[in-house]
Amino acid sequence: MFAPDDPLAPPAPAFEEPWQAQALALADAMVRAGHFSAADWAEALGAALREAEAAGAPDTLGTYFTAVLTALERLAETRAGLTADTRAERRAAWEAAYRRTPHGQPVTL
């Protein structure tokens, strides 16, 4: 554990929300499973970050993790064999599921 005055301690929490850690874990799992390479991931994330910057998005964790999602979605479609239509259907199904799930309960499809 880092002490409050430790110069090597991170300046702030790395994640604002649990889903942010899960998104990076998903990217890592997809690289390890061979769906795309670490270089593919770095290229896709870099492209999404450059697009966000060009669009005037602020330099925040929120912008970073929006780029993470963008990169994951693009790689899922281009490298992991998921079609845009299938991704959209799955996203709609998850959104419907979390809207009908009582707060604090696990979301199930």
MOPAC internal coordinates of N, CA, C and O (Angstrom, degrees):
PM7 1SCF
backbone

  N    0.0000 0     0.00 0     0.00 0    0    0    0
  C    1.4482 1     0.00 0     0.00 0    1    0    0
  C    1.5229 1   108.53 1     0.00 0    2    1    0
  O    1.2310 1   120.54 1   -39.48 1    3    2    1
  N    1.3049 1   116.57 1   140.52 1    3    2    1
  C    1.4625 1   121.48 1   179.84 1    5    3    2
  C    1.5230 1   110.68 1   -81.30 1    6    5    3
  O    1.2310 1   120.89 1   -40.50 1    7    6    5
  N    1.3153 1   115.91 1   139.50 1    7    6    5
  C    1.4590 1   120.73 1   172.07 1    9    7    6
  C    1.5208 1   108.26 1   -78.94 1   10    9    7
  O    1.2310 1   119.38 1   -29.04 1   11   10    9
  N    1.3383 1   118.78 1   150.96 1   11   10    9
  C    1.4664 1   120.84 1  -177.69 1   13   11   10
  C    1.5199 1   114.22 1   -56.44 1   14   13   11
  O    1.2310 1   119.95 1   150.16 1   15   14   13
  N    1.3314 1   117.70 1   -29.84 1   15   14   13
  C    1.4586 1   119.90 1  -178.37 1   17   15   14
  C    1.5355 1   112.53 1  -101.36 1   18   17   15
  O    1.2310 1   120.04 1  -166.11 1   19   18   17
  N    1.3225 1   117.52 1    13.89 1   19   18   17
  C    1.4650 1   122.55 1  -179.70 1   21   19   18
  C    1.5235 1   109.86 1   -70.79 1   22   21   19
  O    1.2310 1   119.25 1   -60.01 1   23   22   21
  N    1.3406 1   119.03 1   119.99 1   23   22   21
  C    1.4666 1   120.99 1  -178.54 1   25   23   22
  C    1.5214 1   112.96 1   -66.86 1   26   25   23
  O    1.2310 1   119.67 1   163.71 1   27   26   25
  N    1.3281 1   118.23 1   -16.29 1   27   26   25
  C    1.4608 1   121.07 1   179.04 1   29   27   26
  C    1.5241 1   113.04 1   -93.64 1   30   29   27
  O    1.2310 1   120.68 1   176.79 1   31   30   29
  N    1.3162 1   116.30 1    -3.21 1   31   30   29
  C    1.4723 1   119.95 1   179.66 1   33   31   30
  C    1.5205 1   109.97 1   -69.62 1   34   33   31
  O    1.2310 1   120.62 1   -35.01 1   35   34   33
  N    1.3208 1   116.43 1   144.99 1   35   34   33
  C    1.4703 1   118.52 1   175.70 1   37   35   34
  C    1.5197 1   110.30 1   -59.75 1   38   37   35
  O    1.2310 1   119.53 1   -32.83 1   39   38   37
  N    1.3375 1   118.51 1   147.17 1   39   38   37
  C    1.4581 1   120.59 1  -176.73 1   41   39   38
  C    1.5257 1   113.16 1   -69.44 1   42   41   39
  O    1.2310 1   120.08 1   156.47 1   43   42   41
  N    1.3199 1   117.45 1   -23.53 1   43   42   41
  C    1.4647 1   121.82 1  -179.11 1   45   43   42
  C    1.5229 1   107.15 1  -159.41 1   46   45   43
  O    1.2310 1   120.36 1   -11.50 1   47   46   45
  N    1.3184 1   116.92 1   168.50 1   47   46   45
  C    1.4645 1   117.67 1   176.08 1   49   47   46
  C    1.5295 1   110.73 1   -57.51 1   50   49   47
  O    1.2310 1   120.65 1   -37.64 1   51   50   49
  N    1.3146 1   116.36 1   142.36 1   51   50   49
  C    1.4656 1   120.54 1  -179.44 1   53   51   50
  C    1.5258 1   111.70 1   -73.04 1   54   53   51
  O    1.2310 1   120.28 1   155.53 1   55   54   53
  N    1.3276 1   117.07 1   -24.47 1   55   54   53
  C    1.4637 1   121.39 1  -176.95 1   57   55   54
  C    1.5184 1   110.08 1  -128.84 1   58   57   55
  O    1.2310 1   121.27 1   -41.11 1   59   58   57
  N    1.3161 1   115.18 1   138.89 1   59   58   57
  C    1.4624 1   120.80 1   175.30 1   61   59   58
  C    1.5189 1   111.14 1   -91.24 1   62   61   59
  O    1.2310 1   120.52 1   154.10 1   63   62   61
  N    1.3306 1   116.61 1   -25.90 1   63   62   61
  C    1.4636 1   122.86 1  -177.08 1   65   63   62
  C    1.5253 1   109.16 1  -139.62 1   66   65   63
  O    1.2310 1   119.59 1   -30.58 1   67   66   65
  N    1.3261 1   118.40 1   149.42 1   67   66   65
  C    1.4671 1   120.62 1   179.02 1   69   67   66
  C    1.5354 1   113.58 1   -58.09 1   70   69   67
  O    1.2310 1   120.00 1   145.56 1   71   70   69
  N    1.3265 1   117.60 1   -34.44 1   71   70   69
  C    1.4657 1   119.54 1  -177.73 1   73   71   70
  C    1.5251 1   111.68 1   -62.31 1   74   73   71
  O    1.2310 1   120.15 1   154.44 1   75   74   73
  N    1.3306 1   117.33 1   -25.56 1   75   74   73
  C    1.4592 1   120.10 1   179.86 1   77   75   74
  C    1.5299 1   110.34 1   -66.56 1   78   77   75
  O    1.2310 1   120.42 1   136.27 1   79   78   77
  N    1.3199 1   116.80 1   -43.73 1   79   78   77
  C    1.4673 1   120.43 1   176.46 1   81   79   78
  C    1.5235 1   109.85 1   -65.07 1   82   81   79
  O    1.2310 1   120.52 1   140.94 1   83   82   81
  N    1.3180 1   116.60 1   -39.06 1   83   82   81
  C    1.4617 1   120.19 1   179.73 1   85   83   82
  C    1.5239 1   111.47 1   -64.85 1   86   85   83
  O    1.2310 1   119.98 1   142.87 1   87   86   85
  N    1.3203 1   117.64 1   -37.13 1   87   86   85
  C    1.4659 1   120.57 1   179.51 1   89   87   86
  C    1.5188 1   110.75 1   -64.07 1   90   89   87
  O    1.2310 1   120.17 1   136.66 1   91   90   89
  N    1.3274 1   117.28 1   -43.34 1   91   90   89
  C    1.4649 1   119.75 1   177.52 1   93   91   90
  C    1.5268 1   111.25 1   -67.97 1   94   93   91
  O    1.2310 1   120.37 1   143.91 1   95   94   93
  N    1.3298 1   116.90 1   -36.09 1   95   94   93
  C    1.4657 1   120.01 1   176.77 1   97   95   94
  C    1.5256 1   110.38 1   -64.98 1   98   97   95
  O    1.2310 1   120.03 1   142.82 1   99   98   97
  N    1.3070 1   117.54 1   -37.18 1   99   98   97
  C    1.4550 1   121.28 1   177.53 1  101   99   98
  C    1.5245 1   110.64 1   -64.37 1  102  101   99
  O    1.2310 1   120.59 1   135.89 1  103  102  101
  N    1.3207 1   116.48 1   -44.11 1  103  102  101
  C    1.4663 1   119.92 1   177.40 1  105  103  102
  C    1.5255 1   109.84 1   -59.39 1  106  105  103
  O    1.2310 1   120.10 1   135.02 1  107  106  105
  N    1.3181 1   117.41 1   -44.98 1  107  106  105
  C    1.4632 1   121.37 1   179.01 1  109  107  106
  C    1.5267 1   110.61 1   -61.77 1  110  109  107
  O    1.2310 1   120.18 1   136.27 1  111  110  109
  N    1.3246 1   117.26 1   -43.73 1  111  110  109
  C    1.4673 1   120.86 1   179.71 1  113  111  110
  C    1.5239 1   111.18 1   -63.18 1  114  113  111
  O    1.2310 1   120.27 1   142.19 1  115  114  113
  N    1.3246 1   117.10 1   -37.81 1  115  114  113
  C    1.4599 1   119.94 1  -179.88 1  117  115  114
  C    1.5312 1   110.92 1   -69.90 1  118  117  115
  O    1.2310 1   120.36 1   143.69 1  119  118  117
  N    1.3335 1   116.92 1   -36.31 1  119  118  117
  C    1.4677 1   119.99 1   175.17 1  121  119  118
  C    1.5299 1   109.38 1   -64.49 1  122  121  119
  O    1.2310 1   120.40 1   131.93 1  123  122  121
  N    1.3335 1   116.83 1   -48.07 1  123  122  121
  C    1.4666 1   120.99 1  -178.39 1  125  123  122
  C    1.5264 1   111.97 1   -62.62 1  126  125  123
  O    1.2310 1   120.56 1   148.20 1  127  126  125
  N    1.3377 1   116.54 1   -31.80 1  127  126  125
  C    1.4753 1   120.55 1   179.52 1  129  127  126
  C    1.5234 1   112.16 1   -81.35 1  130  129  127
  O    1.2310 1   120.49 1   174.18 1  131  130  129
  N    1.3294 1   116.66 1    -5.82 1  131  130  129
  C    1.4539 1   120.25 1   176.63 1  133  131  130
  C    1.5250 1   115.05 1    84.32 1  134  133  131
  O    1.2310 1   120.11 1  -165.73 1  135  134  133
  N    1.3364 1   117.39 1    14.27 1  135  134  133
  C    1.4661 1   120.05 1   178.47 1  137  135  134
  C    1.5179 1   111.40 1   -70.22 1  138  137  135
  O    1.2310 1   121.00 1   147.74 1  139  138  137
  N    1.3384 1   115.69 1   -32.26 1  139  138  137
  C    1.4590 1   122.35 1   172.31 1  141  139  138
  C    1.5187 1   107.76 1  -157.69 1  142  141  139
  O    1.2310 1   120.69 1   -17.21 1  143  142  141
  N    1.3088 1   116.29 1   162.79 1  143  142  141
  C    1.4658 1   120.43 1  -177.13 1  145  143  142
  C    1.5276 1   111.18 1   -87.58 1  146  145  143
  O    1.2310 1   121.41 1   -13.95 1  147  146  145
  N    1.3190 1   114.90 1   166.05 1  147  146  145
  C    1.4682 1   119.83 1   175.36 1  149  147  146
  C    1.5240 1   109.97 1   -62.31 1  150  149  147
  O    1.2310 1   120.22 1   144.74 1  151  150  149
  N    1.3321 1   117.19 1   -35.26 1  151  150  149
  C    1.4661 1   120.52 1   177.11 1  153  151  150
  C    1.5268 1   111.09 1   -65.90 1  154  153  151
  O    1.2310 1   120.50 1   140.04 1  155  154  153
  N    1.3402 1   116.65 1   -39.96 1  155  154  153
  C    1.4692 1   120.37 1   176.09 1  157  155  154
  C    1.5288 1   110.06 1   -60.32 1  158  157  155
  O    1.2310 1   121.12 1   136.21 1  159  158  157
  N    1.3441 1   115.46 1   -43.79 1  159  158  157
  C    1.4619 1   120.79 1  -179.88 1  161  159  158
  C    1.5278 1   110.54 1   -62.01 1  162  161  159
  O    1.2310 1   120.48 1   132.19 1  163  162  161
  N    1.3235 1   116.68 1   -47.81 1  163  162  161
  C    1.4643 1   120.54 1  -179.57 1  165  163  162
  C    1.5228 1   110.96 1   -61.18 1  166  165  163
  O    1.2310 1   120.32 1   138.42 1  167  166  165
  N    1.3203 1   116.98 1   -41.58 1  167  166  165
  C    1.4624 1   120.80 1   179.21 1  169  167  166
  C    1.5319 1   111.40 1   -65.20 1  170  169  167
  O    1.2310 1   120.28 1   135.10 1  171  170  169
  N    1.3209 1   117.07 1   -44.90 1  171  170  169
  C    1.4699 1   120.70 1  -178.89 1  173  171  170
  C    1.5234 1   111.20 1   -66.36 1  174  173  171
  O    1.2310 1   120.23 1   137.19 1  175  174  173
  N    1.3315 1   117.16 1   -42.81 1  175  174  173
  C    1.4687 1   120.37 1   179.20 1  177  175  174
  C    1.5275 1   110.41 1   -65.96 1  178  177  175
  O    1.2310 1   120.51 1   136.93 1  179  178  177
  N    1.3288 1   116.64 1   -43.07 1  179  178  177
  C    1.4623 1   120.09 1   177.75 1  181  179  178
  C    1.5203 1   111.84 1   -59.80 1  182  181  179
  O    1.2310 1   120.37 1   137.63 1  183  182  181
  N    1.3310 1   116.90 1   -42.37 1  183  182  181
  C    1.4681 1   120.93 1   179.11 1  185  183  182
  C    1.5267 1   110.60 1   -63.52 1  186  185  183
  O    1.2310 1   120.41 1   137.01 1  187  186  185
  N    1.3380 1   116.82 1   -42.99 1  187  186  185
  C    1.4629 1   120.23 1   179.91 1  189  187  186
  C    1.5330 1   111.13 1   -65.13 1  190  189  187
  O    1.2310 1   120.19 1   142.49 1  191  190  189
  N    1.3246 1   117.24 1   -37.51 1  191  190  189
  C    1.4687 1   120.81 1   178.22 1  193  191  190
  C    1.5284 1   111.05 1   -68.59 1  194  193  191
  O    1.2310 1   120.37 1   139.53 1  195  194  193
  N    1.3322 1   116.90 1   -40.47 1  195  194  193
  C    1.4685 1   119.45 1   177.61 1  197  195  194
  C    1.5280 1   110.77 1   -64.23 1  198  197  195
  O    1.2310 1   120.32 1   141.11 1  199  198  197
  N    1.3275 1   116.99 1   -38.89 1  199  198  197
  C    1.4707 1   120.55 1   177.31 1  201  199  198
  C    1.5260 1   110.97 1   -63.39 1  202  201  199
  O    1.2310 1   120.49 1   137.70 1  203  202  201
  N    1.3236 1   116.66 1   -42.30 1  203  202  201
  C    1.4665 1   120.48 1   178.85 1  205  203  202
  C    1.5260 1   110.16 1   -62.84 1  206  205  203
  O    1.2310 1   120.52 1   136.48 1  207  206  205
  N    1.3097 1   116.62 1   -43.52 1  207  206  205
  C    1.4671 1   120.66 1   178.95 1  209  207  206
  C    1.5262 1   110.68 1   -62.69 1  210  209  207
  O    1.2310 1   120.56 1   135.49 1  211  210  209
  N    1.3275 1   116.54 1   -44.51 1  211  210  209
  C    1.4665 1   120.73 1   179.96 1  213  211  210
  C    1.5231 1   111.62 1   -63.65 1  214  213  211
  O    1.2310 1   120.77 1   150.86 1  215  214  213
  N    1.3226 1   116.13 1   -29.14 1  215  214  213
  C    1.4700 1   120.70 1   179.11 1  217  215  214
  C    1.5274 1   111.95 1   -83.15 1  218  217  215
  O    1.2310 1   120.30 1   177.45 1  219  218  217
  N    1.3321 1   117.04 1    -2.55 1  219  218  217
  C    1.4655 1   120.62 1   177.98 1  221  219  218
  C    1.5129 1   114.38 1    87.08 1  222  221  219
  O    1.2310 1   119.98 1  -164.41 1  223  222  221
  N    1.3311 1   117.65 1    15.59 1  223  222  221
  C    1.4672 1   119.89 1   178.96 1  225  223  222
  C    1.5286 1   109.50 1   -66.55 1  226  225  223
  O    1.2310 1   120.27 1   -35.78 1  227  226  225
  N    1.3342 1   117.09 1   144.22 1  227  226  225
  C    1.4715 1   119.69 1   179.90 1  229  227  226
  C    1.5228 1   110.75 1   -69.83 1  230  229  227
  O    1.2310 1   120.38 1   -23.97 1  231  230  229
  N    1.3080 1   116.89 1   156.03 1  231  230  229
  C    1.4527 1   123.11 1   178.40 1  233  231  230
  C    1.5230 1   108.54 1   -84.41 1  234  233  231
  O    1.2310 1   121.38 1   -97.36 1  235  234  233
  N    1.3392 1   114.97 1    82.64 1  235  234  233
  C    1.4669 1   121.63 1  -177.40 1  237  235  234
  C    1.5201 1   109.68 1  -132.42 1  238  237  235
  O    1.2310 1   120.89 1   -12.65 1  239  238  237
  N    1.3290 1   115.91 1   167.35 1  239  238  237
  C    1.4592 1   119.43 1   174.39 1  241  239  238
  C    1.5230 1   111.08 1   -61.30 1  242  241  239
  O    1.2310 1   120.40 1   144.00 1  243  242  241
  N    1.3212 1   116.85 1   -36.00 1  243  242  241
  C    1.4568 1   120.23 1   178.39 1  245  243  242
  C    1.5221 1   112.10 1   -59.65 1  246  245  243
  O    1.2310 1   120.64 1   135.58 1  247  246  245
  N    1.3251 1   116.39 1   -44.42 1  247  246  245
  C    1.4604 1   120.99 1   177.62 1  249  247  246
  C    1.5191 1   110.23 1   -64.76 1  250  249  247
  O    1.2310 1   120.29 1   137.59 1  251  250  249
  N    1.3201 1   117.06 1   -42.41 1  251  250  249
  C    1.4590 1   120.99 1   179.58 1  253  251  250
  C    1.5248 1   110.64 1   -59.01 1  254  253  251
  O    1.2310 1   120.26 1   131.87 1  255  254  253
  N    1.3242 1   117.12 1   -48.13 1  255  254  253
  C    1.4516 1   119.35 1  -175.78 1  257  255  254
  C    1.5270 1   112.46 1   -75.49 1  258  257  255
  O    1.2310 1   119.65 1   156.08 1  259  258  257
  N    1.3145 1   118.28 1   -23.92 1  259  258  257
  C    1.4638 1   119.78 1   169.79 1  261  259  258
  C    1.5275 1   109.13 1   -64.86 1  262  261  259
  O    1.2310 1   120.38 1   140.47 1  263  262  261
  N    1.3185 1   116.87 1   -39.53 1  263  262  261
  C    1.4655 1   121.20 1   176.35 1  265  263  262
  C    1.5318 1   110.80 1   -65.94 1  266  265  263
  O    1.2310 1   120.23 1   142.80 1  267  266  265
  N    1.3310 1   117.17 1   -37.20 1  267  266  265
  C    1.4644 1   120.64 1   176.38 1  269  267  266
  C    1.5262 1   109.55 1   -58.61 1  270  269  267
  O    1.2310 1   120.36 1   132.97 1  271  270  269
  N    1.3317 1   116.92 1   -47.03 1  271  270  269
  C    1.4691 1   120.33 1   179.49 1  273  271  270
  C    1.5190 1   111.52 1   -63.34 1  274  273  271
  O    1.2310 1   120.61 1   137.25 1  275  274  273
  N    1.3216 1   116.43 1   -42.75 1  275  274  273
  C    1.4680 1   120.68 1   178.77 1  277  275  274
  C    1.5241 1   110.14 1   -58.97 1  278  277  275
  O    1.2310 1   120.62 1   133.12 1  279  278  277
  N    1.3294 1   116.41 1   -46.88 1  279  278  277
  C    1.4589 1   120.74 1  -179.74 1  281  279  278
  C    1.5292 1   111.33 1   -63.12 1  282  281  279
  O    1.2310 1   120.27 1   136.90 1  283  282  281
  N    1.3244 1   117.08 1   -43.10 1  283  282  281
  C    1.4665 1   120.22 1   178.58 1  285  283  282
  C    1.5264 1   111.50 1   -61.56 1  286  285  283
  O    1.2310 1   120.70 1   135.50 1  287  286  285
  N    1.3263 1   116.27 1   -44.50 1  287  286  285
  C    1.4647 1   119.72 1  -179.49 1  289  287  286
  C    1.5251 1   110.84 1   -62.87 1  290  289  287
  O    1.2310 1   120.40 1   136.25 1  291  290  289
  N    1.3065 1   116.83 1   -43.75 1  291  290  289
  C    1.4672 1   120.03 1  -179.49 1  293  291  290
  C    1.5224 1   111.30 1   -64.44 1  294  293  291
  O    1.2310 1   120.39 1   135.89 1  295  294  293
  N    1.3179 1   116.85 1   -44.11 1  295  294  293
  C    1.4599 1   119.40 1   179.88 1  297  295  294
  C    1.5210 1   111.88 1   -68.19 1  298  297  295
  O    1.2310 1   120.14 1   144.87 1  299  298  297
  N    1.3145 1   117.33 1   -35.13 1  299  298  297
  C    1.4666 1   119.89 1   176.97 1  301  299  298
  C    1.5194 1   110.16 1   -61.14 1  302  301  299
  O    1.2310 1   120.94 1   143.53 1  303  302  301
  N    1.3235 1   115.81 1   -36.47 1  303  302  301
  C    1.4620 1   119.79 1  -179.99 1  305  303  302
  C    1.5290 1   112.02 1   -78.62 1  306  305  303
  O    1.2310 1   119.69 1   139.33 1  307  306  305
  N    1.3229 1   118.20 1   -40.67 1  307  306  305
  C    1.4656 1   120.19 1  -172.95 1  309  307  306
  C    1.5208 1   114.14 1   -90.90 1  310  309  307
  O    1.2310 1   119.93 1   153.90 1  311  310  309
  N    1.3360 1   117.74 1   -26.10 1  311  310  309
  C    1.4681 1   119.75 1  -174.14 1  313  311  310
  C    1.5208 1   113.93 1  -119.86 1  314  313  311
  O    1.2310 1   119.94 1   156.02 1  315  314  313
  N    1.3220 1   117.73 1   -23.98 1  315  314  313
  C    1.4620 1   119.42 1  -174.62 1  317  315  314
  C    1.5238 1   112.79 1  -105.46 1  318  317  315
  O    1.2310 1   120.07 1  -177.08 1  319  318  317
  N    1.3310 1   117.47 1     2.92 1  319  318  317
  C    1.4545 1   120.60 1   173.60 1  321  319  318
  C    1.5159 1   116.19 1    82.84 1  322  321  319
  O    1.2310 1   119.66 1  -167.03 1  323  322  321
  N    1.2960 1   118.26 1    12.97 1  323  322  321
  C    1.4553 1   121.50 1   177.92 1  325  323  322
  C    1.5196 1   108.73 1   -91.43 1  326  325  323
  O    1.2310 1   120.08 1   -51.34 1  327  326  325
  N    1.3214 1   117.45 1   128.66 1  327  326  325
  C    1.4586 1   119.56 1  -179.95 1  329  327  326
  C    1.5231 1   110.00 1   -81.43 1  330  329  327
  O    1.2310 1   120.96 1   -20.73 1  331  330  329
  N    1.3171 1   115.77 1   159.27 1  331  330  329
  C    1.4642 1   120.68 1   178.33 1  333  331  330
  C    1.5285 1   110.30 1   -60.70 1  334  333  331
  O    1.2310 1   120.30 1   140.71 1  335  334  333
  N    1.3257 1   117.04 1   -39.29 1  335  334  333
  C    1.4650 1   120.43 1   179.59 1  337  335  334
  C    1.5234 1   111.57 1   -65.10 1  338  337  335
  O    1.2310 1   120.56 1   136.18 1  339  338  337
  N    1.3329 1   116.53 1   -43.82 1  339  338  337
  C    1.4621 1   120.28 1   178.86 1  341  339  338
  C    1.5175 1   110.63 1   -63.55 1  342  341  339
  O    1.2310 1   120.50 1   137.11 1  343  342  341
  N    1.3296 1   116.66 1   -42.89 1  343  342  341
  C    1.4664 1   119.98 1   178.48 1  345  343  342
  C    1.5148 1   110.61 1   -60.92 1  346  345  343
  O    1.2310 1   120.34 1   136.06 1  347  346  345
  N    1.3266 1   116.95 1   -43.94 1  347  346  345
  C    1.4692 1   121.11 1   179.61 1  349  347  346
  C    1.5307 1   110.66 1   -63.24 1  350  349  347
  O    1.2310 1   120.26 1   139.43 1  351  350  349
  N    1.3225 1   117.12 1   -40.57 1  351  350  349
  C    1.4722 1   120.53 1   178.23 1  353  351  350
  C    1.5217 1   111.00 1   -64.22 1  354  353  351
  O    1.2310 1   120.26 1   136.04 1  355  354  353
  N    1.3265 1   117.11 1   -43.96 1  355  354  353
  C    1.4667 1   120.53 1   179.53 1  357  355  354
  C    1.5224 1   110.98 1   -65.31 1  358  357  355
  O    1.2310 1   120.80 1   139.46 1  359  358  357
  N    1.3105 1   116.08 1   -40.54 1  359  358  357
  C    1.4610 1   119.25 1   178.63 1  361  359  358
  C    1.5255 1   110.74 1   -62.99 1  362  361  359
  O    1.2310 1   120.40 1   136.14 1  363  362  361
  N    1.3193 1   116.83 1   -43.86 1  363  362  361
  C    1.4708 1   120.91 1   178.95 1  365  363  362
  C    1.5287 1   110.54 1   -62.56 1  366  365  363
  O    1.2310 1   120.42 1   139.74 1  367  366  365
  N    1.3306 1   116.81 1   -40.26 1  367  366  365
  C    1.4594 1   120.45 1   179.07 1  369  367  366
  C    1.5260 1   111.17 1   -63.68 1  370  369  367
  O    1.2310 1   120.35 1   136.98 1  371  370  369
  N    1.3505 1   116.93 1   -43.02 1  371  370  369
  C    1.4651 1   120.28 1   178.43 1  373  371  370
  C    1.5261 1   110.88 1   -66.34 1  374  373  371
  O    1.2310 1   120.14 1   138.55 1  375  374  373
  N    1.3103 1   117.34 1   -41.45 1  375  374  373
  C    1.4686 1   119.51 1   179.08 1  377  375  374
  C    1.5166 1   110.82 1   -61.87 1  378  377  375
  O    1.2310 1   120.17 1   137.19 1  379  378  377
  N    1.3272 1   117.29 1   -42.81 1  379  378  377
  C    1.4702 1   120.69 1   177.70 1  381  379  378
  C    1.5319 1   110.06 1   -63.10 1  382  381  379
  O    1.2310 1   120.74 1   140.10 1  383  382  381
  N    1.3280 1   116.20 1   -39.90 1  383  382  381
  C    1.4644 1   120.09 1  -179.11 1  385  383  382
  C    1.5227 1   111.88 1   -65.90 1  386  385  383
  O    1.2310 1   120.23 1   135.97 1  387  386  385
  N    1.3379 1   117.16 1   -44.03 1  387  386  385
  C    1.4684 1   116.68 1  -178.65 1  389  387  386
  C    1.5144 1   112.15 1   -73.10 1  390  389  387
  O    1.2310 1   119.86 1   154.31 1  391  390  389
  N    1.3054 1   117.88 1   -25.69 1  391  390  389
  C    1.4805 1   119.47 1   176.65 1  393  391  390
  C    1.5166 1   111.91 1   -70.48 1  394  393  391
  O    1.2310 1   120.03 1   148.82 1  395  394  393
  N    1.3190 1   117.55 1   -31.18 1  395  394  393
  C    1.4689 1   119.89 1  -178.39 1  397  395  394
  C    1.5236 1   112.44 1   -92.47 1  398  397  395
  O    1.2310 1   120.24 1   175.35 1  399  398  397
  N    1.3342 1   117.16 1    -4.65 1  399  398  397
  C    1.4609 1   121.40 1  -178.13 1  401  399  398
  C    1.5218 1   109.95 1   -88.80 1  402  401  399
  O    1.2310 1   120.01 1   -52.29 1  403  402  401
  N    1.3370 1   117.59 1   127.71 1  403  402  401
  C    1.4629 1   119.93 1   177.06 1  405  403  402
  C    1.5283 1   111.30 1   -59.27 1  406  405  403
  O    1.2310 1   120.89 1   -34.74 1  407  406  405
  N    1.3166 1   115.90 1   145.26 1  407  406  405
  C    1.4638 1   121.99 1  -179.73 1  409  407  406
  C    1.5187 1   109.99 1   -53.86 1  410  409  407
  O    1.2310 1   121.26 1   -45.77 1  411  410  409
  N    1.3299 1   115.20 1   134.23 1  411  410  409
  C    1.4590 1   120.97 1   177.28 1  413  411  410
  C    1.5105 1   114.33 1    87.91 1  414  413  411
  O    1.2310 1   119.95 1   172.72 1  415  414  413
  N    1.3121 1   117.70 1    -7.28 1  415  414  413
  C    1.4522 1   121.18 1   179.53 1  417  415  414
  C    1.5290 1   110.17 1   -97.28 1  418  417  415
  O    1.2310 1   119.80 1   -26.50 1  419  418  417
  N    1.3381 1   117.99 1   153.50 1  419  418  417
  C    1.4552 1   119.42 1   177.74 1  421  419  418
  C    1.5304 1   110.96 1   -67.82 1  422  421  419
  O    1.2310 1   121.07 1   -36.02 1  423  422  421
  N    1.3122 1   115.56 1   143.98 1  423  422  421
  C    1.4596 1   121.62 1   178.39 1  425  423  422
  C    1.5170 1   108.49 1   -86.84 1  426  425  423
  O    1.2310 1   120.87 1   -50.13 1  427  426  425
  N    1.3194 1   115.94 1   129.87 1  427  426  425
  C    1.4610 1   120.49 1   175.95 1  429  427  426
  C    1.5188 1   108.67 1  -130.59 1  430  429  427
  O    1.2310 1   121.72 1   -32.17 1  431  430  429
  N    1.3206 1   114.31 1   147.83 1  431  430  429
  C    1.4685 1   119.58 1   177.43 1  433  431  430
  C    1.5103 1   110.16 1   -85.63 1  434  433  431
  O    1.2310 1   120.10 1   180.00 1  435  434  433

